């Protein structure tokens, strides 16, 4: 098939949306499909993309910043990519780029799939609600209901999202993950040699990912103060850079609870070193107010590191089923209790951690999930064929 993945920005450092599109496009190309990636910003391409080497997508169609404006064209290359596609897969929700691509798909009779990536979840919709509701009323709901499928990554996400496209067709497929970096783990020694904080004989609580208010690091910092007051000798290890404006909030929170010596910011880390850091920590703790999937949870479990997260994460039921996750309310007291439970029930149990790692490779098997995406694409293309035959 000829598949177009459409996303405004391919910089995976900006979060899971780009990561999901990158992994999916790579997997589809590896399975022999012709994959075009349509974007309005291609400055941060993954390594090897846009070349003739390997099985990565070769055709990167950069429509430029003008594509973000509804009144502008996507350019001849973008229009040609859509016209020749068997199916177009749109990622994210609020960009005018997506509205423009969806409108072109409809005018050309090309089926498209829309993946909101959690942006229709209840918490997400409560942020700048009037703008999002206006967007949906004027064009967003039409985009969703005219899609061949609205793809969600968890049952809970679809349950929350469906109210915004009542006449549309929803489906659930987990995000496709590249598990290759976790097949042979580098071990914790690499991280301990690089970061002395990880070699200390303390409980290491890892916070990994985009450091934004939504992720709740301030809740974890206050939980750390509660834990240390009860004589648990623990530190927080933060991997990721705080969003602009949030760093000062975090530093103020650290000072307010007297945790300056116990919260360590390591910055952005990639590759084998990041995996080693995960292995070197006792628990991953992400007190998020919303996640539709959360790559980081599955990555940690693949590293045998148990997790603590909230019942506001769409995949919290699936993660609980793994046997390696403690699910809590989003309060500092509940998070502290979850840390104690995770350390008591999961961290010391080597057999449990091995079983959880095996669970990740079974549940997130890229071959199985890629096949599910292929079936969705074939079904969407079949809808176009059926429509053409009925004319």
N, C-alpha and C positions, 0 to 999 in steps of 0.2 A: 504494500500500500504506500501511497504518498501522504505523509502526515505532516501537518504544520503545527508546531508548538508556538503559541503566541504569548509573549510576556514582555512587559515594559522594560525590565532591567534584568540582566543575567548575573549580577554581582551577588554571589552566594553569601557574602559577608553581611548582606542586608536581611538575611533570615531564611526561613524554611521554604518560602514560596519559590524563590529562585532555585534553591537546592532541589526541590521536588521536580521542577521542570527540567533541570540539568540531568538528573539521574534518569528521568523517564525518556528524555530525548536520546540519551546515550544508549539506554537499553533497547529502544526500538530500532536504532540504527544498527546495533550489534546483531539484531535478529533479522536483518536483511531488508528492513523497510527504508524507503527514501524519506529522510527527515529534514525538513526545512525549519529553521528557527527564526521566527519573525519577532523583531524587537524594536524598541525606539532608542535603545542605548546598548551598544555591544562593546563598550570599552573594557569591561571586565570579563572577557571570555575565559572559560575553564581551559586549562592547559591542553593543547593538542586540538582544540576545536578550530573549525574553519580551515583545516588542512586536508590533504588527501591521505594522511596516514591513519592507520587503525580503522576502527568502526565508529568513530565519533561523527556527529552531524557535520557535514561539509559545507552546507549552504546556509550561511548566516545572513539573513536579510535584515539589514539595519535601515528601518524606515525613517530614522532621525527624529529629533524632538518635535518636528511639525506634526508627526502622527498622533501626538497627544491632544491635538486640537480637533474637535469633531468636524470642523468645516474644511479641514485640509485633507489632501490625498495621502495614501500610504506610499505613493510613488509607483512607478511602473514595475519595479521588482517585487514589491509587496503585493500589488494587485495580481501579478502573474503567479506568485506562489499560492495565493488563495484560489485563483481560478483553476489551477491544475491539481488542487488537493482533493484527495478522497475524503478527508476529514480534517477539521481544524480544531485544535484543543486550546481554549483560552484559560489563562491562569490569572487569578485575583479578580477583584470585583469592581473597584471604584474608579479605575482609570478610564478616561475618555478613549484611550487607545483601544480598550476592549470593546467599547460600544461601537467604535468605528469598524473594527474587524468583524464583529458580529453582524453589523448592518450590511457590510460587503458580502459576507457569507450568504445572508438571506437573499440579497439581490442577485447573486450568482447561482443560487440553488445548491450551495455547498453546505453539508451538515456540519454543525459545530457542537462541541462539548464545553461546558463552563465549569471550572473548578473554583469555588469561592475561597478555598483555603481557610475556612473558619471565620470569614469576614461577615457571615450572616448569623453567627452565634449570638445568643442573647446579650452576653457581656459586650461583644464587639458592637452590636447595634445600639447599645446604650451610650456609646461614645460618639459625640457629635451627631446625636440621633436625628435632629431635624434635617441636616444635610444629607444623611444617608436615606432617610425616608423620602426626601424630595427626589433624590437620584433614582430610587426605585420607582416612584410614582411616574416620573417623566420618561424613563427609558430602561432602568435596570430590570424591572419585572418582565418587561417585554423581551429583553435579551435572554433572561433565564427560561421563560416559558416557551420561547421559540427554539431553545436548544434541544438537540436530540437527547441529551442527558445533562442533568446537573450532578456532577460527581462530588461526593463527600467522602472523607477518609475514615469516618467512624459512624456508628449507628447514632450516637448522641448528637453528632453534628447534623445529620440529616433531620433528626427529630426537631431540632431548633430552627433549622434553615427553611424547612418546607413551607412554613407560614408565609414566606415572602415570595414563593412561586407556587401557589396552590394548584394551578392548572398545568404545572410542568411535570417532568419525569425525573425523579431522583434515583440515584444508585450509589452503593457504597463499595469502594475498593480502597484498601490501605495504600498509603504512599509507597511507591517503589523506592527501596533503599539499596545503595551500593554497599554490600557487606564485605567486599574484598579487603578493605583496610583492617577488618576484624578477624579475618580467617587465621592469620598467624599474629598473635599479639606480641608486641615488642617487650613486654614486661615493665614493671614499675621502676627499675633501676635507672633507666634513661632520664625519667622525670626527676628522680631523687638527686641525681648528679647535677642537674641543671638548676633545680630549685631547692635550696636547703630546707625550706619550710616543710617540704614533703618528706624529709628524712627524720623529722622530729618525732619523738615517741608521744604523739598526741592523736586524738581522733580528728580525722581530716574530713570536713564536710565540703563537698564540691558544689559550686554554683557555676554552671557552664552555659554559655550562649549569649544572646543579645542582652545587655544589661539595661533594661527598660523598666519603668514603674509597673508595667503589666506583669513582669516576671517575679516581682515581690522580694527582691533581695533585702529590702529594709525589714520585711517580716522575719526573714531568717536571721538578720543581725540581732533583732530584739529577742528572738528565740535563743540565740547563742548566749546572750546575757543570762537568761533564765537557766540554761543548762550549766553554765559555769558557776552560777550561784549555788547550784546543787552538786558542785564538785566534779562535774564532768570536764576533764581537761581537753577541750576541743578548739579547733581553729576553723575558720572559713577560708577556702581557697577559691578565688574568683577568677575565672578564665573568660575573658571578653572585655570589651571597652564600654564604659557607660555612655549612654546617649547624652547629647549636649544638654546641660542644665541639670541632669540627674546626678552627676558626680558630686556636686556640692551637697545635694540632699543626702546622699549616702554618707559622705564624710561627716555631716552634721549628726546623722543617726549614730554613726560609730562613736563619735565623741560623747553624745548624750548618754550612751549606755556604758561608756568606759571600755570599749573593745578595740582600742587603737592597736594593741599588740597582737590581736588575735584575728584580724581580717586582712588577708593578703591578696592584693590585686596583681595578677600575673600578666594581664593584657591579653591580646589576641594570640592564640596558638593554633597551629595547623599540623596536619600530617601525623607521623608516627609519634611525635612528641606529645600531641594532644591525647592520643590514645593511651600513651604511657601515663600521663597525668591522671586520666580516669582510673586506670588500674591502681595507681598509687593512693587513691582516696578510699575512705571507708564507706561513704554514702554520697550519692548525688541527691541534692535537695533543691527542688525548683518549686517555690510556692506560687505558682502562676495563677492569675485570675482567668486565663483562657488559653487553651491550646487546642487546635483541631486534631493534631496528630502528635507532634513532638518527637522529632528525630532523636533528640538527645537522650530521651528515656531508653529507647531501644539500643542506642549506641552504648550507653552505660551498662545495660544488662548483658550486651554482647561481650563486654569487658569483665563480666562477673561482678560488677559493682551494683549493689542494691540501690533502690531509689525511694525517695519520699516526695510525694507531690500531692496536689489538692484534688478534691472531688469536682473541681471546675474544669478540669482537663477532659476533653471529649473522649479520650481513650482510657480513662481511669478504670473502667470496668475490665477492659482487655488487659491492662497492665496488672491489675490485681490478680487476674487469672494466671499470670505468669508465675506467681509464687515469690517474686522478688521485689514487690512494690508495697509500700505502706501508704495508704490514702488517708488524707487528713482534711480538716476544715482549714480555711485560710485565715487563721489567727496565730499569733506567735505562740500562745500556750499549746494549741493543738499541734503546731509544727514541732515544738520541743518534745511533746509526748511521742510524736511520730518518729523523731530521731532516736529516742530511747528504745522504742519498739523495734525499729529497723536494726539498731545495733544489737539488740537482744535476740531477735528472731532470725535475722538474715545474714548479717555481716560475719558471724563466726562459723556459719554452716557452709563448709566448702562443698559438700554434696549438693546442697540447695542451689548454690551459686553456679555450679556446673550445669545443673538441670535447667536453670533459668537461661543460661547462655545457649543451650541446645534449643530451648523454646523459641528464642529470637530467630535462630537460623531456620526453624521450622515454620513459624508464623510469617516471617518476613522473607521467605524464600523468593529471591528475585525472579526466578523462572516461573513460579506459580503466579506471582502478581503481574508480571509482564504478560502472561497468557490471558489474565483477566482483562487487562487493558486492551489487548488485541481483540478480544471478543466484543468489547464495548465499541471499539472503532469499526469493526466489521458490521455490527448491528446498526450503528449510526449510518454507515455507508449504504446498508441495505434499505434504510428508510428513504434515502434519496432515490435509489433505484426504483423502489415501489411507487414513489410519487411520480417519477418520470413515466413509468409504464401505465399509470392511471390517467395520464393526460390525453 
